[in-house]
Amino acid sequence: MPSLMVHLLTAYKFNKDSNTAFFIGNIAPDSISTWKEKDRSHLRDRSDRLEALIRLARAYEDQSDMDQGILLHLFLDYKWDIGPMKGFIEGYQGPGWLQAYRYEIGLASAWLYHHTSWGQRLWQQMEAYPKGLLSNNYSFIADDIQGLISRNHTWHRDNNIGPSPYYPPAFVEEFTSKAVADFKDFLSQYK
């Protein structure tokens, strides 16, 4: 599970000219607050996670922009979970890896927000997006999505911190560029 700004950077690299619904889709799956439900919605509870992503990609032939953003979110989480997050967990020494991990991705996210030419503007656009348009095929709740956007926009704006020493900007840039290329291949193979 990368940070929200890592999701948005990936989305921006995939299609910087896309509409606001696409970018909201790229963070909407994290609007679920319970870990058990989040693991289910992110397909983390499945031994066939990649196959489940393939079936999901094929299930929605005519995806809305938000749906495509959600699919990119789930794909990026899969790639991050089996790579950078797994490496962090395996290399972490001491109790409570989750708190240390969340701190590192928070540093990376805040740094991106304050050091991209588009981050602050995009969060403003997402926050202004009409709640009534937040419909999709995945049943995320519009109020939860709006709450996620509002809370995280405020947090990012108020925390000019980072970068992460564990996930430095060069690493994040390289990882997200590769993830975009992999997602394009994924879509061409399975849609």
ChimeraX commands (.cxc) that place a marker at each C-alpha (Angstrom):
marker #1 position 0.00,0.00,0.00 radius 0.5
marker #1 position 1.83,3.06,-1.21 radius 0.5
marker #1 position 0.88,6.56,-0.12 radius 0.5
marker #1 position -1.86,8.54,-1.80 radius 0.5
marker #1 position 0.60,10.84,-3.57 radius 0.5
marker #1 position 2.44,7.80,-4.96 radius 0.5
marker #1 position -0.92,6.67,-6.34 radius 0.5
marker #1 position -1.54,10.11,-7.81 radius 0.5
marker #1 position 1.96,10.36,-9.28 radius 0.5
marker #1 position 1.39,7.01,-11.01 radius 0.5
marker #1 position -1.98,8.20,-12.31 radius 0.5
marker #1 position -0.43,11.47,-13.49 radius 0.5
marker #1 position 2.28,9.59,-15.37 radius 0.5
marker #1 position -0.34,7.27,-16.89 radius 0.5
marker #1 position -2.49,10.16,-18.14 radius 0.5
marker #1 position -1.74,13.65,-16.86 radius 0.5
marker #1 position -4.60,15.05,-18.96 radius 0.5
marker #1 position -7.25,12.77,-17.53 radius 0.5
marker #1 position -10.25,14.15,-15.71 radius 0.5
marker #1 position -10.69,14.53,-11.96 radius 0.5
marker #1 position -12.81,11.36,-11.69 radius 0.5
marker #1 position -9.85,9.27,-12.87 radius 0.5
marker #1 position -7.59,10.74,-10.18 radius 0.5
marker #1 position -10.26,10.25,-7.51 radius 0.5
marker #1 position -10.54,6.63,-8.61 radius 0.5
marker #1 position -6.83,6.28,-7.95 radius 0.5
marker #1 position -7.35,6.98,-4.24 radius 0.5
marker #1 position -10.98,5.89,-3.67 radius 0.5
marker #1 position -10.16,2.32,-2.56 radius 0.5
marker #1 position -8.37,3.74,0.47 radius 0.5
marker #1 position -11.62,5.35,1.66 radius 0.5
marker #1 position -12.48,2.07,3.38 radius 0.5
marker #1 position -11.59,2.38,7.04 radius 0.5
marker #1 position -11.52,-1.20,8.35 radius 0.5
marker #1 position -8.42,-3.28,7.59 radius 0.5
marker #1 position -10.36,-6.50,6.99 radius 0.5
marker #1 position -12.67,-4.86,4.47 radius 0.5
marker #1 position -9.75,-2.99,2.87 radius 0.5
marker #1 position -7.82,-6.25,2.46 radius 0.5
marker #1 position -10.88,-7.79,0.80 radius 0.5
marker #1 position -11.52,-4.83,-1.53 radius 0.5
marker #1 position -7.80,-4.68,-2.46 radius 0.5
marker #1 position -7.82,-8.43,-3.15 radius 0.5
marker #1 position -5.09,-8.95,-0.53 radius 0.5
marker #1 position -7.09,-11.79,1.03 radius 0.5
marker #1 position -6.78,-13.85,-2.16 radius 0.5
marker #1 position -4.09,-16.34,-3.00 radius 0.5
marker #1 position -4.84,-15.63,-6.67 radius 0.5
marker #1 position -4.56,-11.84,-6.40 radius 0.5
marker #1 position -3.09,-11.24,-9.87 radius 0.5
marker #1 position -5.66,-13.53,-11.50 radius 0.5
marker #1 position -8.40,-11.67,-9.61 radius 0.5
marker #1 position -7.05,-8.37,-11.01 radius 0.5
marker #1 position -7.13,-9.85,-14.50 radius 0.5
marker #1 position -10.74,-10.94,-14.04 radius 0.5
marker #1 position -11.59,-7.49,-12.72 radius 0.5
marker #1 position -9.98,-5.80,-15.73 radius 0.5
marker #1 position -11.95,-8.03,-18.09 radius 0.5
marker #1 position -15.23,-7.61,-16.19 radius 0.5
marker #1 position -15.56,-3.93,-16.97 radius 0.5
marker #1 position -15.30,-3.56,-20.73 radius 0.5
marker #1 position -16.67,-0.01,-20.69 radius 0.5
marker #1 position -15.01,1.37,-17.59 radius 0.5
marker #1 position -15.72,4.89,-16.48 radius 0.5
marker #1 position -12.71,7.09,-15.80 radius 0.5
marker #1 position -13.20,6.52,-12.08 radius 0.5
marker #1 position -13.35,2.75,-12.58 radius 0.5
marker #1 position -10.12,2.82,-14.59 radius 0.5
marker #1 position -8.52,4.82,-11.78 radius 0.5
marker #1 position -9.66,2.24,-9.25 radius 0.5
marker #1 position -8.19,-0.57,-11.36 radius 0.5
marker #1 position -4.87,1.32,-11.56 radius 0.5
marker #1 position -4.97,1.78,-7.76 radius 0.5
marker #1 position -5.45,-1.95,-7.18 radius 0.5
marker #1 position -2.74,-2.83,-9.71 radius 0.5
marker #1 position -0.27,-0.40,-8.13 radius 0.5
marker #1 position -1.01,-1.75,-4.65 radius 0.5
marker #1 position -0.30,-5.27,-5.92 radius 0.5
marker #1 position 3.05,-4.21,-7.42 radius 0.5
marker #1 position 3.99,-2.19,-4.31 radius 0.5
marker #1 position 2.95,-4.92,-1.87 radius 0.5
marker #1 position 5.10,-7.61,-3.56 radius 0.5
marker #1 position 8.05,-5.22,-3.98 radius 0.5
marker #1 position 8.78,-2.11,-1.87 radius 0.5
marker #1 position 6.48,-2.93,1.04 radius 0.5
marker #1 position 7.62,-6.56,1.23 radius 0.5
marker #1 position 11.24,-5.37,1.25 radius 0.5
marker #1 position 10.51,-2.95,4.07 radius 0.5
marker #1 position 8.81,-5.62,6.20 radius 0.5
marker #1 position 11.56,-8.18,5.61 radius 0.5
marker #1 position 14.31,-5.69,6.46 radius 0.5
marker #1 position 12.63,-4.08,9.45 radius 0.5
marker #1 position 14.08,-4.89,12.83 radius 0.5
marker #1 position 12.12,-4.31,15.96 radius 0.5
marker #1 position 8.47,-4.44,16.93 radius 0.5
marker #1 position 5.70,-2.68,15.08 radius 0.5
marker #1 position 6.84,-2.42,11.46 radius 0.5
marker #1 position 3.51,-0.86,10.43 radius 0.5
marker #1 position 4.01,2.41,12.30 radius 0.5
marker #1 position 7.53,2.82,10.92 radius 0.5
marker #1 position 6.33,1.94,7.42 radius 0.5
marker #1 position 3.44,4.42,7.54 radius 0.5
marker #1 position 5.87,7.11,8.70 radius 0.5
marker #1 position 8.12,6.49,5.67 radius 0.5
marker #1 position 5.29,6.55,3.14 radius 0.5
marker #1 position 3.91,9.66,4.84 radius 0.5
marker #1 position 7.26,11.40,4.33 radius 0.5
marker #1 position 7.30,10.35,0.67 radius 0.5
marker #1 position 3.72,11.50,0.14 radius 0.5
marker #1 position 4.10,14.91,1.78 radius 0.5
marker #1 position 7.32,15.55,-0.11 radius 0.5
marker #1 position 5.60,14.79,-3.44 radius 0.5
marker #1 position 2.68,17.06,-2.59 radius 0.5
marker #1 position 5.02,20.00,-1.96 radius 0.5
marker #1 position 7.47,19.26,-4.79 radius 0.5
marker #1 position 5.29,18.58,-7.82 radius 0.5
marker #1 position 3.91,21.28,-10.06 radius 0.5
marker #1 position 0.46,19.68,-10.09 radius 0.5
marker #1 position -0.11,18.07,-6.65 radius 0.5
marker #1 position -1.69,20.94,-4.77 radius 0.5
marker #1 position -3.92,21.91,-7.70 radius 0.5
marker #1 position -5.08,18.31,-8.16 radius 0.5
marker #1 position -6.06,17.96,-4.49 radius 0.5
marker #1 position -8.07,21.19,-4.78 radius 0.5
marker #1 position -9.85,19.84,-7.86 radius 0.5
marker #1 position -10.63,16.54,-6.14 radius 0.5
marker #1 position -11.94,18.33,-3.06 radius 0.5
marker #1 position -14.23,20.48,-5.24 radius 0.5
marker #1 position -15.56,17.49,-7.21 radius 0.5
marker #1 position -19.34,17.10,-6.79 radius 0.5
marker #1 position -20.26,14.24,-4.46 radius 0.5
marker #1 position -23.16,13.26,-6.70 radius 0.5
marker #1 position -20.72,12.27,-9.45 radius 0.5
marker #1 position -18.79,9.81,-7.28 radius 0.5
marker #1 position -20.52,6.69,-8.59 radius 0.5
marker #1 position -18.63,3.63,-9.78 radius 0.5
marker #1 position -18.95,-0.12,-10.21 radius 0.5
marker #1 position -17.06,-0.92,-7.01 radius 0.5
marker #1 position -19.57,0.37,-4.43 radius 0.5
marker #1 position -17.31,2.78,-2.57 radius 0.5
marker #1 position -19.34,5.28,-0.56 radius 0.5
marker #1 position -19.30,8.88,-1.80 radius 0.5
marker #1 position -19.21,10.38,1.72 radius 0.5
marker #1 position -16.23,8.17,2.61 radius 0.5
marker #1 position -14.39,9.22,-0.55 radius 0.5
marker #1 position -15.07,12.89,0.15 radius 0.5
marker #1 position -13.88,12.46,3.73 radius 0.5
marker #1 position -10.68,10.77,2.57 radius 0.5
marker #1 position -9.98,13.60,0.13 radius 0.5
marker #1 position -10.69,16.36,2.64 radius 0.5
marker #1 position -8.66,14.82,5.50 radius 0.5
marker #1 position -5.71,13.96,3.30 radius 0.5
marker #1 position -5.66,17.26,1.46 radius 0.5
marker #1 position -5.46,19.05,4.81 radius 0.5
marker #1 position -2.78,16.66,6.08 radius 0.5
marker #1 position -0.64,17.05,2.96 radius 0.5
marker #1 position -1.03,20.83,2.93 radius 0.5
marker #1 position -0.09,21.13,6.61 radius 0.5
marker #1 position 2.89,18.73,6.54 radius 0.5
marker #1 position 5.76,20.05,4.46 radius 0.5
marker #1 position 8.03,17.15,5.44 radius 0.5
marker #1 position 10.18,14.55,3.76 radius 0.5
marker #1 position 11.55,13.13,1.65 radius 0.5
marker #1 position 11.65,9.60,2.97 radius 0.5
marker #1 position 15.14,8.17,3.39 radius 0.5
marker #1 position 13.73,4.68,2.79 radius 0.5
marker #1 position 11.62,5.65,-0.27 radius 0.5
marker #1 position 13.58,8.62,-1.68 radius 0.5
marker #1 position 12.23,10.62,-4.65 radius 0.5
marker #1 position 14.45,8.86,-7.20 radius 0.5
marker #1 position 13.16,5.47,-6.03 radius 0.5
marker #1 position 9.54,6.64,-6.19 radius 0.5
marker #1 position 10.05,8.10,-9.68 radius 0.5
marker #1 position 11.62,4.89,-10.98 radius 0.5
marker #1 position 9.02,2.64,-9.35 radius 0.5
marker #1 position 6.03,4.64,-10.60 radius 0.5
marker #1 position 7.41,4.87,-14.15 radius 0.5
marker #1 position 7.85,1.10,-14.25 radius 0.5
marker #1 position 4.40,0.56,-12.73 radius 0.5
marker #1 position 2.83,2.69,-15.48 radius 0.5
marker #1 position 4.60,0.67,-18.19 radius 0.5
marker #1 position 3.53,-2.57,-16.49 radius 0.5
marker #1 position -0.08,-1.35,-16.22 radius 0.5
marker #1 position -0.18,-0.48,-19.92 radius 0.5
marker #1 position 1.10,-3.98,-20.71 radius 0.5
marker #1 position -1.45,-5.44,-18.31 radius 0.5
marker #1 position -4.30,-3.59,-20.03 radius 0.5
marker #1 position -3.15,-4.56,-23.52 radius 0.5
marker #1 position -2.93,-8.22,-22.51 radius 0.5
marker #1 position -6.09,-8.62,-20.48 radius 0.5
marker #1 position -8.71,-6.15,-21.71 radius 0.5
marker link #1:1,2 radius 0.2
marker link #1:2,3 radius 0.2
marker link #1:3,4 radius 0.2
marker link #1:4,5 radius 0.2
marker link #1:5,6 radius 0.2
marker link #1:6,7 radius 0.2
marker link #1:7,8 radius 0.2
marker link #1:8,9 radius 0.2
marker link #1:9,10 radius 0.2
marker link #1:10,11 radius 0.2
marker link #1:11,12 radius 0.2
marker link #1:12,13 radius 0.2
marker link #1:13,14 radius 0.2
marker link #1:14,15 radius 0.2
marker link #1:15,16 radius 0.2
marker link #1:16,17 radius 0.2
marker link #1:17,18 radius 0.2
marker link #1:18,19 radius 0.2
marker link #1:19,20 radius 0.2
marker link #1:20,21 radius 0.2
marker link #1:21,22 radius 0.2
marker link #1:22,23 radius 0.2
marker link #1:23,24 radius 0.2
marker link #1:24,25 radius 0.2
marker link #1:25,26 radius 0.2
marker link #1:26,27 radius 0.2
marker link #1:27,28 radius 0.2
marker link #1:28,29 radius 0.2
marker link #1:29,30 radius 0.2
marker link #1:30,31 radius 0.2
marker link #1:31,32 radius 0.2
marker link #1:32,33 radius 0.2
marker link #1:33,34 radius 0.2
marker link #1:34,35 radius 0.2
marker link #1:35,36 radius 0.2
marker link #1:36,37 radius 0.2
marker link #1:37,38 radius 0.2
marker link #1:38,39 radius 0.2
marker link #1:39,40 radius 0.2
marker link #1:40,41 radius 0.2
marker link #1:41,42 radius 0.2
marker link #1:42,43 radius 0.2
marker link #1:43,44 radius 0.2
marker link #1:44,45 radius 0.2
marker link #1:45,46 radius 0.2
marker link #1:46,47 radius 0.2
marker link #1:47,48 radius 0.2
marker link #1:48,49 radius 0.2
marker link #1:49,50 radius 0.2
marker link #1:50,51 radius 0.2
marker link #1:51,52 radius 0.2
marker link #1:52,53 radius 0.2
marker link #1:53,54 radius 0.2
marker link #1:54,55 radius 0.2
marker link #1:55,56 radius 0.2
marker link #1:56,57 radius 0.2
marker link #1:57,58 radius 0.2
marker link #1:58,59 radius 0.2
marker link #1:59,60 radius 0.2
marker link #1:60,61 radius 0.2
marker link #1:61,62 radius 0.2
marker link #1:62,63 radius 0.2
marker link #1:63,64 radius 0.2
marker link #1:64,65 radius 0.2
marker link #1:65,66 radius 0.2
marker link #1:66,67 radius 0.2
marker link #1:67,68 radius 0.2
marker link #1:68,69 radius 0.2
marker link #1:69,70 radius 0.2
marker link #1:70,71 radius 0.2
marker link #1:71,72 radius 0.2
marker link #1:72,73 radius 0.2
marker link #1:73,74 radius 0.2
marker link #1:74,75 radius 0.2
marker link #1:75,76 radius 0.2
marker link #1:76,77 radius 0.2
marker link #1:77,78 radius 0.2
marker link #1:78,79 radius 0.2
marker link #1:79,80 radius 0.2
marker link #1:80,81 radius 0.2
marker link #1:81,82 radius 0.2
marker link #1:82,83 radius 0.2
marker link #1:83,84 radius 0.2
marker link #1:84,85 radius 0.2
marker link #1:85,86 radius 0.2
marker link #1:86,87 radius 0.2
marker link #1:87,88 radius 0.2
marker link #1:88,89 radius 0.2
marker link #1:89,90 radius 0.2
marker link #1:90,91 radius 0.2
marker link #1:91,92 radius 0.2
marker link #1:92,93 radius 0.2
marker link #1:93,94 radius 0.2
marker link #1:94,95 radius 0.2
marker link #1:95,96 radius 0.2
marker link #1:96,97 radius 0.2
marker link #1:97,98 radius 0.2
marker link #1:98,99 radius 0.2
marker link #1:99,100 radius 0.2
marker link #1:100,101 radius 0.2
marker link #1:101,102 radius 0.2
marker link #1:102,103 radius 0.2
marker link #1:103,104 radius 0.2
marker link #1:104,105 radius 0.2
marker link #1:105,106 radius 0.2
marker link #1:106,107 radius 0.2
marker link #1:107,108 radius 0.2
marker link #1:108,109 radius 0.2
marker link #1:109,110 radius 0.2
marker link #1:110,111 radius 0.2
marker link #1:111,112 radius 0.2
marker link #1:112,113 radius 0.2
marker link #1:113,114 radius 0.2
marker link #1:114,115 radius 0.2
marker link #1:115,116 radius 0.2
marker link #1:116,117 radius 0.2
marker link #1:117,118 radius 0.2
marker link #1:118,119 radius 0.2
marker link #1:119,120 radius 0.2
marker link #1:120,121 radius 0.2
marker link #1:121,122 radius 0.2
marker link #1:122,123 radius 0.2
marker link #1:123,124 radius 0.2
marker link #1:124,125 radius 0.2
marker link #1:125,126 radius 0.2
marker link #1:126,127 radius 0.2
marker link #1:127,128 radius 0.2
marker link #1:128,129 radius 0.2
marker link #1:129,130 radius 0.2
marker link #1:130,131 radius 0.2
marker link #1:131,132 radius 0.2
marker link #1:132,133 radius 0.2
marker link #1:133,134 radius 0.2
marker link #1:134,135 radius 0.2
marker link #1:135,136 radius 0.2
marker link #1:136,137 radius 0.2
marker link #1:137,138 radius 0.2
marker link #1:138,139 radius 0.2
marker link #1:139,140 radius 0.2
marker link #1:140,141 radius 0.2
marker link #1:141,142 radius 0.2
marker link #1:142,143 radius 0.2
marker link #1:143,144 radius 0.2
marker link #1:144,145 radius 0.2
marker link #1:145,146 radius 0.2
marker link #1:146,147 radius 0.2
marker link #1:147,148 radius 0.2
marker link #1:148,149 radius 0.2
marker link #1:149,150 radius 0.2
marker link #1:150,151 radius 0.2
marker link #1:151,152 radius 0.2
marker link #1:152,153 radius 0.2
marker link #1:153,154 radius 0.2
marker link #1:154,155 radius 0.2
marker link #1:155,156 radius 0.2
marker link #1:156,157 radius 0.2
marker link #1:157,158 radius 0.2
marker link #1:158,159 radius 0.2
marker link #1:159,160 radius 0.2
marker link #1:160,161 radius 0.2
marker link #1:161,162 radius 0.2
marker link #1:162,163 radius 0.2
marker link #1:163,164 radius 0.2
marker link #1:164,165 radius 0.2
marker link #1:165,166 radius 0.2
marker link #1:166,167 radius 0.2
marker link #1:167,168 radius 0.2
marker link #1:168,169 radius 0.2
marker link #1:169,170 radius 0.2
marker link #1:170,171 radius 0.2
marker link #1:171,172 radius 0.2
marker link #1:172,173 radius 0.2
marker link #1:173,174 radius 0.2
marker link #1:174,175 radius 0.2
marker link #1:175,176 radius 0.2
marker link #1:176,177 radius 0.2
marker link #1:177,178 radius 0.2
marker link #1:178,179 radius 0.2
marker link #1:179,180 radius 0.2
marker link #1:180,181 radius 0.2
marker link #1:181,182 radius 0.2
marker link #1:182,183 radius 0.2
marker link #1:183,184 radius 0.2
marker link #1:184,185 radius 0.2
marker link #1:185,186 radius 0.2
marker link #1:186,187 radius 0.2
marker link #1:187,188 radius 0.2
marker link #1:188,189 radius 0.2
marker link #1:189,190 radius 0.2
marker link #1:190,191 radius 0.2
view
